[in-house]
Amino acid sequence: MAKTFFTVKKLKMPARLDKVIAIQYPQWGRKAVKKLISSRKVKVDKKSVWLGSWEVQNGQKIEISEAPVEKPKPIIKFNEGWLLSDEDDLIAMNKPAGLLSQTTRAGGKDNLLDLCIEKFGKVALFHRLDRDTSGLCLLTRPGEINAYLDKLFKQRRVVKEYLALVSSQKEIDAEGVIKTRLRPHPRRRDQMVVVGKGGFYAESRYEVLGESEGKKLIRIWPITGRSHQLRVQMSYLGVPIIGDRIYGGGEKTGLRLMLHAHKIELPAADGFETRSFSAPLGEDFKQLIPTSLINLLP
């Protein structure tokens, strides 16, 4: 990669090297600039510098031997229709199916978190949904809200409600509690399995709202928050979620995985009042629900 050069100009007084570079190349970001300097890839007047706090002044020449890789801009644009609530400390979004909640180790430039950072500035995703699951995602701004939510999640006091359309291939109780132990599949990294011993404890409560045309409409409340928990547990019960190609619901594949994060309730604590958020179902979900079950939606 070709070297990058520029001459420091328009400073009213000496300034930090990392700040000067970040202003010159705002697309890189301060974190990438700091890493660049600490990796000894920056010279000031041909002298190697490794401290971001190094002061520079007008007329000095900055040489950068290797520019950081710029994060690609999302192809998908922020959709105002996804925004459910924008409060001083908390943002509620209705994530569409097919969009990552955040980037993964495998990459994924199109994700909800990056789109929201571009829209709102500094925000953090407090809980994530699987790529193929739609529904409610909460993002926080810096402040006391983060410690409050962290405490609630650790104490399992956050009430989360999901809606799912599952296969009716097996009869199950009208309501019940599912308790399993889950661990990653030994060969398939993107899959979880139920085990008799070991693994992570997973618990959910469910209620069957209705049944028609070989499908059940179910409301589910996860007590724990394990990866793929609801998808694995529904499959374990013998009623896989329709559209789930990993856990057995692929034979009734529609346009998408029929799982939607419908509601979240945050109880009062630490000076915060009770708050409740809900995300309406999208048309891509509604059109696959049998007509006789539509009126049963909560």
Residue pairs with C-beta under 8 A, 6 or more apart in sequence:
1 66
1 67
3 63
3 64
3 65
4 63
4 64
4 67
5 61
5 62
5 63
5 64
6 24
6 61
6 62
7 59
7 60
7 61
7 62
8 20
8 56
8 57
8 58
8 59
8 60
8 61
8 62
9 58
9 59
10 58
11 20
11 56
11 57
11 58
13 57
14 55
14 56
14 57
15 55
15 56
15 57
16 52
16 53
16 54
16 55
16 56
17 37
17 42
17 44
17 49
17 51
17 52
17 53
17 54
17 55
17 56
17 62
18 30
18 33
18 34
18 37
18 52
18 53
20 56
20 62
21 28
21 33
21 36
21 37
21 42
21 62
21 64
22 28
22 29
22 30
22 33
24 62
25 33
25 67
27 70
28 36
28 67
28 68
28 70
29 71
32 68
33 52
33 68
34 52
35 68
36 42
36 64
36 66
36 67
36 68
37 49
37 50
37 51
37 52
37 54
38 50
38 52
39 50
40 48
40 49
40 50
41 64
41 65
41 66
42 48
42 49
42 50
42 62
42 63
42 64
42 65
43 49
43 62
43 63
43 65
44 54
44 56
44 60
44 61
44 62
44 63
45 60
45 61
46 61
46 63
56 62
71 109
71 114
72 109
73 109
74 109
74 110
74 111
74 114
74 115
74 118
75 109
75 110
76 99
76 110
76 115
77 115
78 115
78 116
78 118
78 119
79 96
81 94
82 93
82 94
82 95
82 96
83 91
83 92
83 93
83 94
84 92
84 93
84 94
84 136
84 277
84 278
84 279
85 91
85 92
85 277
86 120
88 141
89 140
89 141
89 143
89 144
89 145
90 138
90 139
90 140
90 141
90 145
90 275
91 116
91 120
91 123
91 138
91 139
91 140
91 141
92 136
92 137
92 138
92 139
92 264
92 277
92 279
93 112
93 116
93 136
93 137
93 138
93 139
94 134
94 135
94 136
94 137
94 279
94 280
94 282
95 101
95 112
95 129
95 133
95 134
95 135
95 136
95 137
95 261
96 134
96 282
97 131
97 132
97 133
97 134
97 256
97 257
97 282
97 284
97 285
98 131
98 132
98 256
99 110
99 111
99 112
99 131
100 108
100 110
100 111
100 112
100 131
101 111
101 112
101 113
101 125
101 128
101 129
101 130
101 131
101 137
102 111
102 112
102 113
102 114
102 125
102 128
103 109
103 111
103 113
103 114
112 125
112 137
113 123
113 124
113 125
113 139
116 123
116 125
116 139
117 123
120 139
120 141
122 141
122 142
123 139
123 140
123 141
124 139
124 140
124 146
125 137
125 138
125 139
126 138
126 139
126 140
126 146
126 149
126 153
127 137
127 138
127 153
127 225
128 137
129 135
129 137
129 261
130 228
130 231
130 257
130 259
132 243
132 256
132 257
132 259
133 257
133 259
133 260
133 261
134 256
134 259
134 260
134 261
134 279
134 281
134 282
134 284
134 285
135 162
135 260
135 261
135 262
135 279
136 261
136 262
136 263
136 264
136 277
136 278
136 279
137 261
138 149
138 264
138 277
140 146
140 149
144 270
144 271
145 272
147 270
148 269
148 270
148 272
149 158
149 266
151 269
151 270
152 158
152 266
152 267
152 269
153 225
156 223
156 224
157 267
157 269
158 264
158 265
158 266
158 267
159 221
159 263
159 264
159 265
159 267
160 221
160 222
160 225
160 261
160 263
160 264
161 219
161 220
161 221
161 261
161 262
161 263
161 264
161 298
162 219
162 220
162 221
162 222
162 230
162 259
162 260
162 261
162 262
163 217
163 218
163 219
163 220
163 259
163 260
163 262
163 281
163 297
163 298
164 217
164 218
164 219
164 220
164 230
164 234
164 241
164 258
164 259
164 260
165 215
165 216
165 217
165 218
165 241
165 242
165 258
165 285
165 288
165 289
166 215
166 216
166 218
166 234
166 239
166 240
166 241
166 242
166 249
166 258
167 214
167 215
167 216
167 239
167 240
167 241
167 242
167 249
167 251
167 252
168 211
168 214
168 215
168 216
168 239
169 214
169 238
169 239
170 237
170 238
170 239
172 208
172 216
172 237
172 238
172 239
173 208
174 207
174 208
175 205
175 206
175 207
175 208
176 205
176 206
177 203
177 204
177 205
177 206
178 202
178 203
178 204
178 205
178 206
178 233
178 236
178 237
179 201
179 202
179 203
180 194
180 201
180 202
180 203
180 232
180 233
180 236
181 194
181 195
181 196
181 197
181 198
181 199
181 200
181 201
181 202
182 192
182 193
182 194
182 195
182 199
182 200
182 202
182 226
182 227
182 228
182 229
182 232
183 192
183 193
183 195
183 198
183 199
183 200
184 191
184 192
184 193
185 191
185 192
185 193
190 246
191 228
191 246
191 247
192 226
192 227
192 228
192 229
192 232
193 232
194 232
194 233
194 236
200 224
200 226
201 224
202 224
202 226
202 229
202 232
202 233
203 222
203 223
203 224
204 220
204 221
204 222
204 223
204 224
204 229
204 230
204 233
205 220
205 221
205 223
206 218
206 219
206 220
206 221
207 218
207 219
207 220
208 216
208 217
208 218
209 217
209 218
209 219
209 293
209 296
209 297
209 298
210 216
210 217
210 292
210 293
210 296
211 217
211 293
212 290
212 292
212 293
213 290
213 292
214 252
215 242
215 252
215 289
215 290
215 293
216 239
217 289
217 293
217 296
217 297
218 234
218 239
219 262
219 298
220 230
220 234
222 229
222 230
228 246
228 247
230 241
230 259
231 240
231 241
231 244
231 246
231 247
231 257
231 259
232 247
234 240
234 241
234 247
235 241
235 244
235 247
235 248
235 249
240 247
240 248
240 249
241 247
241 249
241 257
241 258
241 259
242 249
242 252
242 253
242 254
242 257
242 258
242 288
243 249
243 250
243 252
243 253
243 254
243 255
243 256
243 257
243 258
244 250
244 257
244 259
245 253
249 257
249 258
254 288
255 284
255 287
255 288
256 284
256 285
258 285
258 288
260 279
260 281
260 282
260 285
261 279
262 278
262 279
262 281
262 298
263 276
263 277
263 278
263 279
264 276
264 277
264 278
265 274
265 275
265 276
265 277
266 272
266 274
266 275
266 276
267 274
268 274
281 297
286 294
289 297
